[in-house]
Amino acid sequence: MTPAERAVAVAFARKNCALEAMTPNDATKRAADGYALGSSDVRQLIEIADRDPHDAASGVFARTVLLAERGWEPTGDLSELQAIHHALFDGVYDDAGLLRTKDVKDHSMQRAAAHSSGDVANEPDRDASRDEDPEAFFPAGLIDTGAMNISTELSEKHNLRNLDRDDFTHELAKIYDELGYLHPFKGGNAMVLRIFASRLAHDAGWDLDWGPVSRQAYKHAKRLAYTGDISGFEQLFAAIQRPVNPTRVFLIAGWDQGPAH
């Protein structure tokens, strides 16, 4: 990776953690700065982050940087989500890459029917109760089926390629909401979704600059989605999508400075 790509990977990792109120410790931050400058490699960053086995934030932060450096297979289906989840949480949580096996709550058939039309909800932070909880998540026993339906929908829409800006924004918000309701993992769903959405958008010709997104704005979009209103995510994505930067998937600030940034 170039110095610019390393710096962006670190910035994205910080933002993805910050949106979940996760802050790496000072030693890990210093190691990340060294990595961004090229004075150390990602293995050293992981080693420092893992010195405290109880510091999940540092571990996840460092693994986000590692994922950005190594990449993953963009299959556009449940296996891609599992690969991202495993990369982020392996060595941090025991359920890395594993689908949840229990329902979060009792699920109504009415809610399941809403999934088919895309009128679905987003997911909460790890180990946090839902701020607004009028409905439950997708039944655990049907996650494979639900994921296949969404991946089929993406395939039929050519993975959102060749869409006008407004159409892309709407379709991305819709898919994001559907995957949020699917809630395939016990925790860490939002972090996985932001990475998946960034990859999906990049391959469709758009980059997502998460830099300006605040935790409050993100939570507001989720609350709206809980009620079946995806306008919050449409507004969020409309504000942060940029023409694709061919050199990287993740984009944090400085997007207008071009590929050399």
Buried (B, 14 or more C-beta within 10 A) or exposed (E): BEEBBBBBBBBBBBBBBBBBEBBBBEBBBBBBBBBBEEEBEBEBBBEBBBEBEEBBBBBBBBBBBBBBBEEBEBEBBBBBBBBBBBBBBBBBBEBBBBBBEEBBEEBEEEBBEBBEEBBBBBBBBBEEEBEBEEBBBBBBEBBEEBBEBBBEBBEEBEBBEEBEEEEBBBBBBBBBBBBBBBBBBBBBBBBBBBBBBBBBBBBBBBBBBBBEBEEEBBBBBBBBBBEBBBEBBBBBBBEBBEEBBEBBBBBBBBBEEEEEB
